[in-house]
Every structure is written in structure tokens, then in C-alpha cells.
Amino acid sequence: MSTKEPFFYGGQAVIEGVLMRGRTTYAVAVRRPDGEIQVKREPLKSVVYTSRFWKLPFLRGLAGLWEMLHLGMSALTYSANVQAAGEEIELSPRAIGATIGIAVALGLLLFLGLPLLAAGLLGRGHSALRFTLIEGMVRIALLLLYLYAISLAPDVRRVFQYHGAEHKTINAFENEVTLDVSGIRTQSMLHPRCGTGFLLAVMVVSVFVFSLAGRPSLLLLVLSRLLLIPLIASVAYEGIRFAGRHRRNRIVRVLVIPLLATQRLTTREPDDRQIEVALAAFRAARQEEEEAAA
């Protein structure tokens, strides 16, 4: 019997479309303004995707973060170009780097700076453990509040519908349901291997990891939060993979309830046209596997 781990397909929602990542190829399907579906399919050439080194436990978590940034930004730019109806949106590597840099800086300010400030005010005079717990609870509350706030925007709601279509499509494949619109429609919008659940897992793991660092001086406190991010992300990623691999286990099903509940903020029920887009992306990402199996 083979002990080889099954491959986990994944994806992201973009503007009026869906990105799907296969074993050796990724594909982006986008609904054009004229109603047609346009698909872009390219091989995964970077060493992050091809080297066995980056598939090792814990290291693959860092590779997953790079994948979310690299493929996500590429797919988002492509979808924006499709919606621009031929007016190319040129993004140089410098512009992409600046965009990511600004996003990271704002993320650190919101999810690192504010929780530390709140913990410093509310946890003054208390133990390091209480300080870390307050910091963690504030960070989780900010994440949930942020996700809820952006979900109120109509354009973001449509992206969240495509997010739901992406999950439904992958669920249909993993549950061996017929891969057509009617079969995919019956599936859940929630999935244990989701970026939203991953963010919550990172927040929870950070409470345990940061508690080990104690409560040093302010400079060391900030440095510990920054330097421990890769470790925390790797541990959270392995937890998400474990949950996905054992999603039918009763204990796992209970443990992932908070992760799935959080996804209700970032997924919405898709319509059939949005499911068609997700299915087109999934089939394009799996083209080589389907040809080999034929």
C-alpha cells in the first residue's frame, strides 16, 4: 500500500474569478465583462514549488506563505487586467514590492502594534502570561472585526462569493462528487484548509509561542514578535494540513469548528456562474493529471 500523502489542491478568490493551484501548474479563470470565461494557465517553475526541500514539514509552511503572496498578487493583477477590458494594468516588480511592503507594514501596525499597546495598558502589573493572553485576545478580536468590516463592501462580497465557489469545488473533488455545477452546488462553502482559518490558527498558536518568550524589554518584546512569525506560521500551517488530512476524524471536526466559523466572514453562497468560473480554474489546474489518467 502506498504511504504517499495525497496532493492538496488550493486556491484563492480574485476579482470576478478564482485561482487554483495544481501539482505542477496553476490556473486563473476570470469572468470577462462580455460574460465569457478567460483562463490563464502556467507552470510552477520556482524552486519553491519544485524543490523537495520546500516540501519538508514546517518549511512547506514558509513556502505556502510565499505562494499566497506570489501567486495571489499575480492572479489579482491578471483578473484586474481582464476586467479593464484590454487596458493593461502594468505592475513592475518594484510596484509589486512596494504594494506588498505597505500591506505588511499596515498589517504589523494593526495586528502587532495595537495588541501590544492594549496589553501594555490592560496588563500592566500582571504576569507575563496574562499580558500574552490579553495581547492574543485583542489580536483575534481585531482580525474578526477587520474581516467583518471589509465583508460589508459590495465588491468584496462578490470576491467572497468566488471564495465560496472555490471551496465548494475543492470539497466536491475531495468528496468524490460529480464535478459539474449541480454537484458542486451541494457542497459546503467551508473547508479546513483555508487562508482565513490559517490566519486564526496563527493567532492562536502565537499566544502559546509568545508566552514562552516571557515579557522582556520593549525592544526585545517587539523583536521576539517579529522573529517568531515564521515559526508560528509553520506550526499553524502544519496544523491546518493535519486538519485537512484527518477532516473526518471526530476530534478534528470539533477542533476545527472555530476555523470554519471564521470562514463564514469571508465566504458567501456563490451563484451558478461563479461556480462555473471556479470549475474552469480547477480543471485547468488539473489538466495534466486528467490527461495522464485518461
Backbone hydrogen bonds, N-H to C=O, Kabsch-Sander energy under -0.5 kcal/mol:
donor,donor_aa,acceptor,acceptor_aa,energy
9,Y,7,F,-0.7
10,G,21,R,-1.1
12,Q,19,L,-1.8
14,V,17,G,-2.4
16,E,14,V,-0.7
17,G,14,V,-1.3
18,V,29,A,-2.2
19,L,12,Q,-3.4
20,M,27,A,-2.9
21,R,10,G,-3.0
22,G,20,M,-0.5
22,G,25,T,-3.4
26,Y,42,E,-2.6
27,A,20,M,-2.8
28,V,40,K,-2.8
29,A,18,V,-2.4
30,V,38,Q,-2.7
31,R,16,E,-2.8
32,R,30,V,-0.7
32,R,36,E,-3.6
35,G,32,R,-2.2
38,Q,30,V,-3.1
38,Q,36,E,-0.5
40,K,28,V,-2.8
42,E,26,Y,-2.4
44,L,24,T,-2.8
45,K,43,P,-0.9
49,Y,46,S,-1.6
50,T,46,S,-1.5
51,S,47,V,-2.4
55,K,52,R,-1.7
56,L,53,F,-1.3
59,L,57,P,-1.4
60,R,56,L,-2.4
62,L,58,F,-0.9
63,A,59,L,-1.9
64,G,60,R,-2.0
65,L,61,G,-1.6
66,W,62,L,-2.0
67,E,63,A,-2.4
68,M,64,G,-2.2
69,L,65,L,-1.8
70,H,66,W,-3.5
71,L,67,E,-1.8
72,G,67,E,-1.0
72,G,68,M,-0.5
73,M,69,L,-2.1
74,S,70,H,-2.0
75,A,71,L,-3.0
76,L,72,G,-2.4
77,T,73,M,-2.3
78,Y,74,S,-2.1
79,S,75,A,-2.6
80,A,76,L,-2.1
81,N,77,T,-2.1
82,V,78,Y,-2.2
83,Q,79,S,-2.0
84,A,80,A,-1.3
85,A,82,V,-1.3
86,G,81,N,-0.9
87,E,84,A,-1.1
88,E,86,G,-1.2
90,E,88,E,-0.8
91,L,89,I,-0.5
92,S,90,E,-0.5
96,I,92,S,-2.7
97,G,93,P,-2.6
98,A,94,R,-2.5
99,T,95,A,-2.5
100,I,96,I,-2.6
101,G,97,G,-2.6
102,I,98,A,-2.6
103,A,99,T,-2.3
104,V,100,I,-2.7
105,A,101,G,-2.5
106,L,102,I,-2.6
107,G,103,A,-2.3
108,L,104,V,-2.7
109,L,105,A,-2.1
110,L,106,L,-2.5
111,F,107,G,-3.1
112,L,108,L,-1.7
113,G,108,L,-2.3
114,L,109,L,-1.9
116,L,112,L,-1.7
117,L,113,G,-2.3
118,A,114,L,-2.8
119,A,115,P,-2.6
120,G,116,L,-2.3
121,L,117,L,-1.9
122,L,118,A,-3.0
123,G,119,A,-2.6
126,H,123,G,-2.1
131,F,127,S,-2.2
132,T,128,A,-2.4
133,L,129,L,-2.4
134,I,130,R,-2.5
135,E,131,F,-2.4
136,G,132,T,-2.7
137,M,133,L,-2.6
138,V,134,I,-2.5
139,R,135,E,-2.1
140,I,136,G,-2.4
141,A,137,M,-2.4
142,L,138,V,-2.4
143,L,139,R,-2.0
144,L,140,I,-2.4
145,L,141,A,-2.4
146,Y,142,L,-2.6
147,L,143,L,-2.5
148,Y,144,L,-2.3
149,A,145,L,-2.4
150,I,146,Y,-2.3
151,S,147,L,-1.4
152,L,148,Y,-0.5
152,L,149,A,-1.1
153,A,150,I,-1.3
157,R,153,A,-2.2
158,R,154,P,-1.6
159,V,155,D,-1.6
160,F,156,V,-2.5
161,Q,157,R,-1.5
162,Y,158,R,-1.9
163,H,159,V,-1.9
164,G,160,F,-2.0
165,A,161,Q,-2.1
166,E,162,Y,-2.3
167,H,163,H,-2.1
168,K,164,G,-2.6
169,T,165,A,-2.1
170,I,166,E,-2.1
171,N,167,H,-2.8
172,A,168,K,-2.3
173,F,169,T,-2.0
174,E,170,I,-2.6
175,N,171,N,-2.2
176,E,173,F,-1.2
177,V,172,A,-3.2
180,D,178,T,-2.0
184,I,180,D,-2.9
185,R,181,V,-2.2
186,T,182,S,-0.6
186,T,183,G,-0.8
187,Q,184,I,-1.8
194,C,192,P,-1.3
198,F,194,C,-2.5
199,L,195,G,-2.1
200,L,196,T,-1.8
201,A,197,G,-2.6
202,V,198,F,-2.5
203,M,199,L,-2.0
204,V,200,L,-2.2
205,V,201,A,-2.9
206,S,202,V,-2.3
207,V,203,M,-1.0
207,V,204,V,-0.6
208,F,204,V,-1.0
209,V,205,V,-2.5
210,F,206,S,-3.0
211,S,207,V,-1.3
212,L,208,F,-0.8
212,L,209,V,-0.9
213,A,209,V,-0.6
213,A,210,F,-0.7
214,G,211,S,-0.8
221,L,217,S,-2.7
222,V,218,L,-2.6
223,L,219,L,-2.5
224,S,220,L,-2.5
225,R,221,L,-1.7
226,L,222,V,-2.0
227,L,223,L,-3.1
228,L,224,S,-1.6
229,I,226,L,-1.0
232,I,228,L,-2.6
233,A,229,I,-2.9
234,S,230,P,-2.2
235,V,231,L,-2.4
236,A,232,I,-2.6
237,Y,233,A,-2.3
238,E,234,S,-2.2
239,G,235,V,-2.0
240,I,236,A,-2.2
241,R,237,Y,-2.6
242,F,238,E,-2.5
243,A,239,G,-2.3
244,G,240,I,-2.3
245,R,241,R,-2.4
246,H,242,F,-2.0
247,R,244,G,-0.8
249,N,246,H,-2.0
253,R,249,N,-2.6
254,V,250,R,-1.3
255,L,251,I,-2.3
256,V,252,V,-2.2
257,I,254,V,-1.2
260,L,256,V,-2.7
261,A,257,I,-2.7
262,T,258,P,-2.0
263,Q,259,L,-1.1
264,R,260,L,-0.6
264,R,261,A,-1.1
265,L,262,T,-1.9
266,T,263,Q,-1.0
267,T,263,Q,-0.9
268,R,160,F,-1.7
275,I,271,D,-1.9
276,E,272,D,-2.2
277,V,273,R,-1.4
278,A,274,Q,-2.0
279,L,275,I,-2.6
280,A,276,E,-2.1
281,A,277,V,-2.1
282,F,278,A,-2.3
283,R,279,L,-2.6
284,A,280,A,-1.9
285,A,281,A,-2.2
286,R,282,F,-1.5
287,Q,284,A,-1.0
290,E,286,R,-2.6
291,E,287,Q,-2.3
292,A,288,E,-2.2
293,A,289,E,-1.8
294,A,290,E,-1.0
